[in-house]
Amino acid sequence: MKKVVLLPVLLLAIIVSVTASDPIVKNESCCPVVYETAEVNLSYDVEAFESLFSTAYFNQKTNSLHFEAHNNIKFVQVYNADGLLEYKLPVMSSKLRLSKKMFDKGDYKFSFHVEDQVDAVITYVTIQ
């Protein structure tokens, strides 16, 4: 019975994610490059981001992106440059580490969904 219910839900989720894709368009005035290394650039709305997050950086020793929020991050959605959903990762922690190996070179949009917040917080990431 579970399979009968889950199959239509899964198909609907796939259809919605495929039809709802828009290319990433970064508004430079809203989201300046805040963190920049030779490997990674992070851009975000400073006021919105810093109200929910305490830290965001790239750790060169572990080759990974680190984010730390004031509250638990429920999940993060990662969109590629074409606006297609690449990952929807459940987090349920205030700390998140993402390996650079997960991503090809290019532009990505991270949509963070944090507990007790209605709106997602958007961060633009460029992998060099």
Secondary structure, DSSP 8 states (H G I E B T S, - for coil): -HHHHHHHHHHHHHHHHHHT-------TTTS-EEEE-SSEEEEE-HHHHHHHEEEEEEETTTTEEEEEEEEEEEEEEEE-TTS-EEEEEEEEEEEEEEEGGG--SEEEEEEEEETT-SS-EEEEEEE-
